[in-house]
Amino acid sequence: MSSHLETILAAARDHANDVILPNVDVWNTKKTWPREASDKAGAAGLTGLYAPKEWGGQGLPLSEGIQVYEQLGLGDGAYAFALSMHNICTFAGCGYGTDAFKEGWARDLTSGRKLANFALTEPQSGSDPMKMYTRATINDDGTWTINGAKAWVSLATEADIYFTVVKTSDDPGHKDMAMVAIPADAPGISFGPKYDTPSYNFLPLAEMNFDNVVVSEDNIILPIGQGFQGALMAIDIARVSIASGCCGLMQAALDTALSYSKNRKMFGGKNLDLDGIQWMLGEVATDLEASKLLYRKAAEALGTPEGPLMAAHAKRFVPDAAVKAANTCTQVLGGMGLLQPYGLDRLSRLAQMLRIVDGTTEISRVVIGRALQKRAAGLPDLPVPKGYGETDENDANIAAE
Ligand SMILES: Cc1cc2nc3c(=O)[nH]c(=O)nc-3n(C[C@H](O)[C@H](O)[C@H](O)COP(=O)(O)OP(=O)(O)OC[C@H]3O[C@@H](n4cnc5c(N)ncnc54)[C@H](O)[C@@H]3O)c2cc1C
């Protein structure tokens, strides 16, 4: 591990311990994004992880920078998720943005002075982004006029710029899609009421509406034809980032359970002396080790042909393991596991949220299933014995019926 990465990971761990954990319950009660905390994250180098140093970023490769969310996830998975989306947008802006965009925004984004988020989902299109309709019309002077609505926009009203996927024609499919960075203060943007979420209320989520919003061509991040592929790449990075954050969440749940269990007296000993409890926590520990290996391998595959499949494996496996870990650790504490100060109920709800966001567990299964079908097509045929299903005779009978 490079010393630069070590420094950044230590900064992320300190941020989780000193800034997130002591305050997250208050943030949730106040229901407001802790801007002073994200300012501190920026000062600690956590808001420009993959952006080049020339723009004020840390210049880390994805495979390394993604480990930051494991540390932030020790504090809170929703906070880690929001910073991961900011970092992905910052990476896209610094990598693919126009020179004018970089001049105007890059340093503010890498420093965390300004926050970015990604807007793809719409009220009628989550898992199926082909059904999106937010539409950009290209004007004679090169500006774009945008109309439509996005849903589940994280950092709604708080982000300073929204990296938004739009269609540019009525044609079905994705060939006309582009990604444009829309500043929050552009006339015509409005937000719906904030969603009321149970355990991550500090993360503002809402619908965002565009009513003839005019955007400069300087803000086109991915031109027509590249919007969908770019969005998929961003989502792959997000999936692995979420898996990384889930590992921090699992570690936090396990440590809470161990800290309690080693002291809880029962049956002449301690709760942690019971074989059954050790086995339960042992499974959590094994799942955590497997999850770390999987997300790190997936992070190394990003940008290669294996990237999407590995990201799907990580997003399929790790949040499920995190849900199981949070619930198991709650069970180990008995009734105490349900009480707010122990934080385990919050971790269970966060883990469930992380199963959904940026492509559900089921969508990961779809990606994996398609890869299996491709692999099957390249394998030799293994004939099914007569009497076990699809024989010529059966096919003929079925056709006759
Ligand atoms: C906390 C949070 C923050 C978010 N932040 C953002 C954001 O900042 N920007 C953004 O663009 N989006 C964001 N999202 C949206 C998120 O990415 C979507 O919620 C997600 O993609 C699922 O879409 P959906 O909620 O519309 O569910 P739907 O697509 O309606 O799916 C409903 C159910 O059907 C299942 N399903 C779908 N297809 C299949 C299939 N082929 N086989 C089996 N089951 C299937 C799904 O798994 C799910 O269980 C956020 C969501 C959450 C919860």
The ligand as a Gaussian input file, in Angstrom:
#p B3LYP/6-31G(d) Opt

LIG

0 1
 C      -31.357000       6.138000      -0.481000
 C      -31.402000       6.181000      -1.979000
 C      -30.640000       7.127000      -2.647000
 C      -30.691000       7.183000      -4.052000
 N      -29.972000       8.152000      -4.697000
 C      -30.051000       8.244000      -6.043000
 C      -29.368000       9.300000      -6.730000
 O      -28.681000      10.123000      -6.113000
 N      -29.497000       9.378000      -8.091000
 C      -30.246000       8.491000      -8.791000
 O      -30.292000       8.604000     -10.009000
 N      -30.916000       7.495000      -8.169000
 C      -30.848000       7.342000      -6.817000
 N      -31.537000       6.358000      -6.156000
 C      -32.429000       5.483000      -6.934000
 C      -32.007000       4.030000      -6.979000
 O      -30.904000       3.863000      -7.796000
 C      -33.257000       3.224000      -7.385000
 O      -34.112000       3.219000      -6.258000
 C      -32.933000       1.813000      -7.810000
 O      -32.257000       1.811000      -9.040000
 C      -34.202000       0.962000      -7.943000
 O      -35.171000       1.602000      -8.696000
 P      -36.666000       1.743000      -8.122000
 O      -36.583000       2.202000      -6.723000
 O      -37.427000       2.545000      -9.094000
 O      -37.225000       0.258000      -8.094000
 P      -37.929000      -0.484000      -9.315000
 O      -37.076000      -0.363000     -10.526000
 O      -39.345000      -0.064000      -9.399000
 O      -37.868000      -1.999000      -8.807000
 C      -38.843000      -2.555000      -7.905000
 C      -38.427000      -3.976000      -7.565000
 O      -38.389000      -4.770000      -8.762000
 C      -37.158000      -5.486000      -8.775000
 N      -36.760000      -5.791000     -10.148000
 C      -36.487000      -4.918000     -11.138000
 N      -36.122000      -5.583000     -12.252000
 C      -36.145000      -6.908000     -11.940000
 C      -35.868000      -8.120000     -12.664000
 N      -35.485000      -8.099000     -13.946000
 N      -36.030000      -9.293000     -12.015000
 C      -36.417000      -9.326000     -10.722000
 N      -36.701000      -8.230000      -9.990000
 C      -36.553000      -7.037000     -10.602000
 C      -36.189000      -4.558000      -8.097000
 O      -35.046000      -5.273000      -7.651000
 C      -37.036000      -4.052000      -6.948000
 O      -37.005000      -5.008000      -5.909000
 C      -31.501000       6.264000      -4.765000
 C      -32.252000       5.304000      -4.067000
 C      -32.207000       5.249000      -2.686000
 C      -33.027000       4.195000      -1.987000

